[in-house]
Amino acid sequence: MNFEKSIKETSVRADWIDLRDQHYIPNLSVLRDAASLDPKLIPLDAKTNLHTLRYGVRNQGSSGRCVGFALANLIDIQRNLQWLRRPENASAALPDDNKPFLPDIVSADMLYRMAFFHDRYPDLEDETTQSIEGVRTLRSAIKGFYHHGVCMDWPFAEGTIDQDRWQSSCFNELSLDGARLFPTVDQAKSARNVGLGAYFRLASVLNHFHTALNDAEAVLTTANIHDGWADPNPDQGGFITWPPKQGISGTHAFVLTGYDENGFHVLNSWGPEWGGYKKQAGIALWSYADWAQNVVDSWVLRLAVYAPSAFGASIGEKGIKGIHGKIQSGSTPCSELVGHYMHLDDGFQVSTGSYPSFSDGWSHTRRYLEKQFDPKASAEEKAKSYKGVLVWIPGSLEGTKSAFDAAVQRKNIIKGLDLYPYSIFWCNNFVEKSIEVLQGLFDSCEAQAGSDAAHLDDLIESRVRGVGRAFWRDIEMGARRAVRGSGELPYEPAELDKLERIKQGFAKLCILDLIKLRHETGCEVHIVAEGAGALMVHEILSALDEDSEANDRAHSEHANWRKHAIFDTLHLVHPAIGMPRAEKLLIPFIDAMNGPVKGTKRRKKSSAKARVRSVLKAESDPRARIYIPEQDLEDRIHFGSYGKSIIHLVSRAFEDRYVASSNSKDNDVPIFSDARPFLGMAKIAEDADFSARGALFQLNDISSPTRDHDRISQVELNTDQTITNDIFEAIQRYRTAKK
């Protein structure tokens, strides 16, 4: 191996400061004088007379992907130690050959690629830095591992035929995985089997390092390296020369596997010829003086026990005053929902961060669904396949993490209905940040007027009006661009050829494909839209209304979409859409889906149990439903310091309410009109002229234990499962009636 070239091209970066990091705290156990790898893990190779790891010593070549290789080494150490320490294997005799206890090693390249989504700070990087191979941090690799897991590698020169493996380029430069940026469905499913359990940042304190190596038996580390790192070999004892002849050459990632009185044991990824300390292939001695001068970042990790049924067991509180409610204590790994979501922001795919999404993601899912819905499939194949798709469109208040958590929690329930769950996250990134701004304004108003002031709501409405209008317009525009693309963005003429312009929104293409699949295969398509997700449904219907070509392609000949049930069921939960807009397309569409619904208004009945009841007592079960709170429940809802629901705040402060009035001889003086009614308000149920009364269903309370007349936060309402359970039951009844 060309060590000089490898050192020169090494370009791992120091971790950014993040005060949220959890730090490793040393315990008071008695430390060993020296620590090293378990002898069973590194037996003697008779051919080289060196102790060699049973799964081999990696060689990254000049790839610059040391972060992925170092993390892969640590994971494989822990996987093998887990195997060794199972009761049935603890007393097993060592095999005579050099075959590993586990026949597989994890993919270093997948770990490296997944780090990309958590590593970039575009505003702080120039174009040359962004393109350098190897620019990653330890934190980004750890977060990538947490969110995506890791599948197995294919450590052979020929290409793999196993679709659930990701072959690292060090084994085969022509591998099809060489240019891959995101795992395939098979790779993602396989990667769930190896996950991260816990990780802590390690302070650069000698005692902490010694204790960590006693506890975790391996430490992930980066350090500034020099020409002395090129010297270690078995003939000279495997020492990294210190002090060096030249200065620092770069920053490198590796694993510490032990220590003794002379320094730390470094497991590198430069092949078995490197190192040789104490006759250990690939392992060298790093002196304490060198460590103290050049260590950069270090972490200790523990692998997770594979236990998918434990998801959601740990719940914690975040935020204040109900603006943020209960969330899972840690963010949900992305691997839990791969293939089941689309993540958009302002109409564009979100390709970085914890939950990346790509323009070709839906096409992969669509091809999978085509096979599931194939009308020519055998009876046995149909028995094992999905019967349709349930598209869930989160709305108003959910940030990305909480919306993602909720999607994962309902995934298996939806699958139990023989439906493929698919979520479209379309404005959650923006909402998450905007809520923080609103919370600050709420606090300011409360500090001015007091929490019990009668005029606090009026003060909040007045104070947040400017920010609120911008907030709501951006949500409306986010829905429009998710469906219609970004073609109308106000670019300067010189920018037209430089910036991406999306002619058809990704959400529209998804829904059109599903409508077409329903027409061609008879599969079911169910839509659930929460809060402002109703705006997305409105935009989809509006686009269908204008796109005659799409109508002809998606529906039977001469069919008009307004009169044709293009979805099997439609559920709008607390829809945050103004009535003037809803009356244009959404309500007529709901009327067309349900047909004439005759019935008498139900009498209100008190109930100590949370439940959903239809406004009209009718014989038919409507296919389109609008879920709203009863008036008593709506009166108890508050949004942070604001004493009413988010829909009321939008109606009274976020929606444009200016009208021109000729109160002046010279100019029209703008005044406020009445607050605009919203489809998700309780008073809609009392409107005898509302045409879609048969679609209205009212929630009387939330299911979490509260005292009568207690205030209910908006988040508690949004996360309550009563309506969700009713949706699943309604879909099941629809399917039964259909048969």
N, C-alpha and C positions, 0 to 999 in steps of 0.2 A: 504493500500500500504506500502511496505517496503522502507521507505524513505532512510535509511542508505545504502541499496543496490543500490538504484537509484542514490544517490549522488556519491557513490564510483565508479559506472560504467559510470558516465557521462564523456564524452571525446570529447566534441566539441573543435575545435582548433581556435586559434586567426587567423584573416585574414592576409594573406601575404601583405606586403607593395606593393602598386601599385600606382604609381604617376599619372596614367590615371584616377583614381577615380574622379567622380564629387562630390563635397562637398555641403552639404546643407547650404544655406545662409539664415539666419533669416531675416524676414521682420520687418517693423516698426509698425505693427499693435499692438493695445493695448491688452495686455495679460490678461486673466482671472486670478483671485486669485486662483482658483482651477479648475481642469478639470477632467472629468470622462466619462465613456461610456454613450451613449444616453440611458435614462431610458426605452425607448421602446425596446431596445435591450436586457435589463437585468431585466425583470419583477420579481415580488415577487412570489416565489413558496410556496403555502399555506402548502404543506406537510413538508417542511424543514424550513420554515420561513426565507429563504435566497433568495436574488436576484440571479437568475441563468440565464446564457446566454440561449437564446431561442433554440439554436442548441446544447446545452449541453456543459459540461466541459470535455475536452479530458483527457485521462489517458494513458500515454505512457508506463506505467509499468516499467520494467527494461530493455527496449529495447535499450536505449542509443541513440534513434533517435530524440533527443530534437530539432535539427535544423529543421527537417521536421514538427514536431508538432507545433513549434513556428510560422513558416511561414504559416502553415495551419490556425492557429488561427487568424493571422493578415488578411489573405485573406478572411476568413469568416466574420470577422468584417466589412471589406470594402464592401463585397458583400451584406450583410444585410443592411448596411447604404445606399448603392446605391438604394436598393429596397425601403427603408423607405422614401427616399427623391425624389422619383418619384412624379410628381404632383398628380397623381391619388391615391397615397398611403399616402400622407403627412397628411391628415386629417382623415385617417382611424381609426376607434375605435380599441382599443386593444382587441384581443380575450381573452376569459376567460381561455382557456386551455394553456398548455405549448408547443404547437406545434410551430415550427419555422416559420418565415415568408417565408423562403426558405426551401423546404423539404430536401435539400441535404447539405452535408458538403464536402469540398474538401479532397482529399486523402493525408494524411500526409506521408504515405509510398512512394507514387509516388514522392513527392517533395524531400524526403530524397534520393531515388534512383537516381533521375536525378542530384542531387548535385555531385554524384560520378564522373561524366564525367568532372567536372571542378575543382576537389579538389586535385588531386594527383600530387605530385612531387616525382616520384620514386627514383631519385638520392639522395634525401634528407631524405628518409624514410627507416627504416630497415624492415625486414620481419614481425616482430611482430606488428609494427605500422600499416602496410598496412592491416592487418587482423582484427584490432579492430573494433567492431561494434560501430558506433557513431562518428567516426573521420571524421568530416566535418567542414566547415567554413560557416559563413553567406554569404560571397560572392559567394561561390560555390552553395549554395542553391538558391540564387537570380538569378544567371546566368542559373542554371538548369531550374528554373521557366520561365525565359525569353525565353529560346530556346524551351521548350517543353510544356509550359502551365501546366495545371493540370486538371485531370478529377475528377469525383465525387467518394466519398468513398461509402462503403456499411456498415453502422454502426450497424450491427446486428451479432448475434453469428453464424447464418447459412451462408453457402457460397452463394455468389451472382450468379444469373443466367443471369444478365445483363452484356454483354461482353464489354460495354463501361465504366465500373467502375473498380477501382483498390481498392480492400479491404485491409485496413491496418491490420496488424497482431494483433494489440491490441484488435480487435473485434473478430478475429477468428485465432487462432494460426495455424490451419490446412488449411487456405485459399490457394488456388492455386496461388494467387498473392504473397505469402510470399517469394518465391525464385526468383521472377521476377526481371530482371535487366533493362528491356527496355519495353516501352508500346507496346501493340498489336496495329494493325491497328485501331480497333474500339476505344481503349482507347486514341490513339493519336488524332484521329479525334474529339473525345469528348473534349479532353484537350484544343483544340484551342478556345473553348468558354470562357475560363478564362485565360487571359493573363496579362502580366506585362506592365504597361504603362511607368513609370519612377521610378528611384531609385537614392538616394543620400546617400553618407556616412555622418554620423553625428559626428561632433567633440565632444569630452567629455568636453563640456562647459555647465554649468547649464542653462544659458539663452537659449542656442541653443536647449536643450532638452525641455524646457518649450514652446518655440515657435513652435517646431516641433509637440508637442502634441496638440497645438492649431490648427495647420495647417492640419496635417495628422490624428490626433486622435488615432494613435497607432504607436509605435516604436519597431522595431525588435532589440533585444539586446542580447549580451552574457556578462557574468560576472563570476568572480571567486566566488564560493559559499562555504559555511561552514556549520557547524552543526546547526547554527541558522535557516537555511532554513527548517529544519525538524520540527520546533516547531509551525508554524502558524496554528491556528485552530479557529473556531468561538468562542469557550469558552474563549480564552485568547485575543480576539480582532483582530486576524489576523496579528500580527506584526512579522516580521522576526527579531529575536533577534540579537541585536548588543550592545556591542561587543560579539563575539562568545566565547565559552568555549575552543574550539579547533581551529586548523589552517585551511587553505584552503583544501577543499576536492576534488575539481575538477572545471571544467568550464562548464557552463550550458547556454542554449538558452531559451528565453522566450519573452513575449511581454509586453511593458509598455502601459497601457491604460489610465493613468491619473496621476495627482499629486495634492498635497495640501501642507499646511504649514509643514507637518511632513515628506514628502518624496514622492516617486513614487509608483504608483499602479502597481503591477506585476500580469499579467495573466499567470499562469503556466499550465503545462500539466500533473499534478499529481492527477487529480481527483477532484470532488466537495467537498470532505472533507477537502482538503488543503485550507489554506487562511481564508476567512471569514471576511476580513477587511470591515467595514461598511456593514456587513451582505451580502457580495458578495461572492458567492461560487467560489472557484478556484482563488481568487484574494487576495493578501497580500500586506502589506505596506513595502516598502524597504526604509530605512532611507537614508537621504542625505549623512550622514557620511559613511555608508556602500557603497553607490553608488560611492562616490568620491574615496574610497579606492580600489574598486574591479571591476568597470566597465571595459570591454575589448573592444568590438566593438558594433557599433549601426548603423542602417540604417533606412531611411524612404522610403516608397514605395507608389505608386499609381497604381491601376489597370487600364488596358487599356479599352477603349470603343471598343466593337467588331465591327471592320470596315475593313474587308479584302480587300475591293476595294481601300483602301488608300495606299496599299503597293507601295513603290517606289516613293512616292510623295516628300520625303525629300532626296535631293542629295547634297553631299558636295565634296570638293576637298581634296586630300591627296597626299603627295609626291611632287617631283620636276621634272621638265624637261621632263615630259611626260612618265617617266618610270612607274609611277603609275598615272592613270588618274582618271576620275570621279568614285566615289563609293558611295554607300548609306552611310549616316552619321552614322548609326548603323548597326551592323551585323544582317543578316536576321535570325529570329528564325528557329531552326531546324525543328519545327513542320510543317513549310510550305512545307517541301519536304519529310516527313517521308513516306517510302514505295516507293519512286521514285528515290532512288540513292544508289550507292555503293561507298564507300570511301576507297581507297587503298593508301598505301605508301610503295614502294619497294616490292609490291606484297602482303603485309600483310594488313589485315583489320585494320583500325584506330578506336580503341575502346574507346578512350578518347577524350576530347576536345568538341568543340561546335557541331561538326557534326560526331557523332560516327557511326560506321558501324560494322556489325557482320557477322560471317560466315554463319549463318542460315537466314540472312535477305533476300537474293535473293530467297531462297526456299519458304518463306512466300509469296513473291510477285508472284512467279511462280504459286503457288496453286490458288491465286486469279485470275491470268490471265487464267488459265485452265478453270475456271468457266465462265469467260467472253467469251472465244473463243469456248465453247462447241458446236460442230456441231449439237448436238441433242437438243439444246435449242429451245424453242418455238419462233415463229415469234415475239411475244411481248417481250420476254427476249432479243432476238437479237437486237431489236430496241433500247434497253436501254444500250447495252453493247458496249465496245470498238471494233473497227475493226482491231486493230493491235497495234504495239509498235513502238515508235520512240526512238532509243537509241542515246543519244548525248554524245560525247566524247570530253570534253574540252582539249585544248592543250597548246601550248607554254608558253605564258606569264601570264596566269591567276593564281593568288593566290587562295587559297581555298575560302575565303569569297566572292571575286568578282565572281568566277565561280559559287558559290552557289546562289548568287543574280541573276545572269543571268538565271540560271536554273529555279528559282522561277518565274521570270518575263515572261518566255515563256511557263510556265506550262499550264496555262489556254488556251493559243492560240493553243497549241498542242492538248489539250483535245477537243477544238472546231473542230478539224479535225477528231474526234472520234478515236484518237490514245492515247495510254497510254504513258506518258512521263517518260523516265528513263535515268538518267545520271550516267556515270562512271567517278568519279574523281580518277585519278591514279598517278599523279605526282605533284599535285598542292601545297602540303605542302613543298616539296623540292624546287620548283621553287620560292615560296614566299620568302624563306630565301636566296636563291642564288641571286635573283635580288638585294637584299640589298648589297651583296658583290660586284656585278658588278657595282652598282651605285657608290660605294666608289672608285672603280678603274677608272670609267669614270671621276669623280670629280678630281682625282689626275692628270689624263692626261690633263684635261682642265686647271687646275691650272698651269701645266707645259708649255703648248703650247699656251693657250689662246683659247677662244671659236670660233674665226674666222680663226684659223690657217689652212692653206691648207693641212698640214700633220697630222691634228688631228685624222682623221679616221685611217691612217696608224699607228699612235702611239697607239691608242686604240686597234687595232687588235694585235699589237705586245705585249702590256702590259697584255691583258686579255687572251692570248693564253693558258697559263698553267691552269689557273682556268677554262677557257672556255671549254677546252677538258674534264676536269673532270666533269664539269657541264653537257655537252652534253652526255658523256658516261653514266652518272647516269640516265639521261632521257631515253636513249636507253635501259638501263638495267631495268628501271622501267616498260617500256612497255613490255619487255620480261618476267619479273617476274609476271606481272599482268595476262599474258596469260599462261605462262608455269610453274608458281610456283617458289619456292625457292630451288628446289632440287640441283641446281648446286652451291649454296653458299659455299664458301671455309671454311667449318668447320674443326676444329681439330678432330682427331679420338675420343678423349675423350668426345667431345661435341655432337656427333651424336645422342645419346639417350636423351639428355637433351633439345635440341632446336627443336622447331617445324619446320617441313619440309613439304612444300606444294607441292604435286606431280602434281596437275593441278591447274593452275591459276584461280582465282575467275572470272575474266573477260571472260576467255574461257568457263567456265561452263555456264555462263549466256548466251553467244552468241549461244553455242551449244543447250541449252534448247530452245531458241527462234527459231533456225533453225528447230528443231524437232517439235515445236508447229506449225510452219508455214506449215510444210509438213503434219501434222496430222489433223489440223483444218482449213487450208486455211487462217489463219490470215495474216496480212501484217507485214513485218519487214523492217523498214527504219533505215539507219545508217547515222549519221552526225559526222564527225571527223574534229576538228579544229586544225590547226597548227601541232604540234608534235603528235596529236591524229592519224595522218596518220601512225605513227610507230606502234600504237596499231592495226590498221587494217592490216598492213603488217604481224605482228606477228600472228594474228588470221588466216590469209590465210596460213601462213607458217605452223602453227600447224595443220590446216585442211589437208594440203598437206601430212603431215607425219602420220596423225592419220587415217588410213584406217578404223578402227573399228568405229570411229565417223562418217566417211563419210557414211558407210553402214547404220548406225543407223539413221542418220539425213536426208538422201535423198532417193528418190525413187530407186528401184532396178536397178543396173548397171549404175546409173547416176554418172558422174564425176563432182566433184565440180567446176573444172575450166570451164566447159562448161554449168554448171547449175546455173541459177539465184537464189542463195540462199537468196538474199535480194531483196526486191521490188525496193528500190532505195538506192543509195549510194552517199553521198555528201561530198567532201573533200574541206575544206575551207582553203586557203593559206597553202597547205600541206607542212610541214617542213620535207621532206624526200628526201635524195639524189637520183638522177636519177639512178645510178648503182643499188641501192637497189630496187627502185620502178619498174625498168624494169624486175626484176626477177618474181614477182608475181602480184603486184598491177596493173600495166598497162595491162598485159594480162587479168586479171580478169575484169577490166573495159571494155576492148574490147569485152570480151565474154558477159558481161551484155548488152552492147549497140548493139552488132551486127554491121554489116557494116553500116557506116554512110557516106553517100555521100553528097557532097555539095561544094559550092564555098566559098572562104574566104570573110567575110563581109567587106565592105568598112568602114573605120573609119569615124564616124560622130561626130561633136562637139555637146555637150549637156550641158546645164547649170544645168541639174538635174541629181542627182546620179542615176545610173541604171546599170543593168547587161545585157550584150549581149553575145550571143554565138559567138565563133570565126568563125564557119562555118554556112552558111545559108543552112539549111537542112530541109527536110519535116518532118522527125521523131524527136520526143522529147526524148533525151537520158535519160535512167534510172540512169546512173552513171554520175556524174558531178564533174569537177575540177574547183574550183573558184580561179582565179588569178587576180592581178591588171593589168590594162593597163600600158604601159611603162611610160606615163606621170604621172600617179598617183604614180607608184613605185618610180619615181625619187624624189617625194616630201616627202616620208616617212622617218622619223628618229626615232631612238631608243635611247632616252635620248640624250647625247652629241654626239653619233655616228650618222653620217649623212646619214646612209642607214638603211634598214629594218633589223629586227632580223634574217631573213633568210639569208641575205647577211653576217651578222656577223658570223652566224653558219658556212656558207659555207667557209668563208675566214679565220676564226680564231678558230673555235671549232672543225671542222672535221679534221681528220688526213690528212695532205698533204705532209708527208715526203715520198720521194722515194730515192732509192739508186742509186748513179751515180758514175761511175769509173773515178773520177777526180784525184785520188791519186794512186800512184804506190803501196802503201802498204795497204790502206784501202778504202772501199767505203765511200764517204763523203755524208751524207744525205743533200738533198736540197728540196726546196718546189716545188710541182707540181702546175699546174693551179688550181684555186678554183673549187670545185666540183659543177656542176649545180644542182639545187634543183627543184622539181616538182612544187613548188609554185611560181617560178620566172616568171616575165613577158615575158622574152625572149623565154620561151617554146612555146608561141603562134606563134613565127616566124620560128620555126623549121618545115620545110615541111616534114621531115622524121618522125616526132613524130606520132606514130600509133594511139594515142587516141585523135587526134585533135577535133573530133566530141564531145568529152566530155568537152572541154575547154570553160569556160565562164569568161568574163572579167568584172571587176568593173572599172568604169571610174572615180568615185569620191565618197566621203562620203557624207552622208545626212546632217550632222551638218553644220550650216552656216559658211562658210569660204570665204575669198577673193580668187580670182583666183591666182594660183601659191603659195598660202600659204603652209608652211610646215605642215605636218600632223604627229602627234605622232603615234607610233606603237599601243598604247592602243586605240587611237581614231579609228584607222582602225579596230582593233579587236572587238571593241564594237559597231561598226556601224551596223545598222539594215537592210541595203539594201540587203545584201546577205541572211540574215536570212529570210526576207520576200520573197525573190525569191525562197528559199528552200520550204517554205510552199505552195507557189503558184504552184511550180513544182509537189509537192506531190498531190495537189488537181487535177491538170491536169492529172496526171498519173491515179488517181482513176477514173476520168471521162472517160478517154480513155479505161480503163479496163472494164468498164461496157458495 
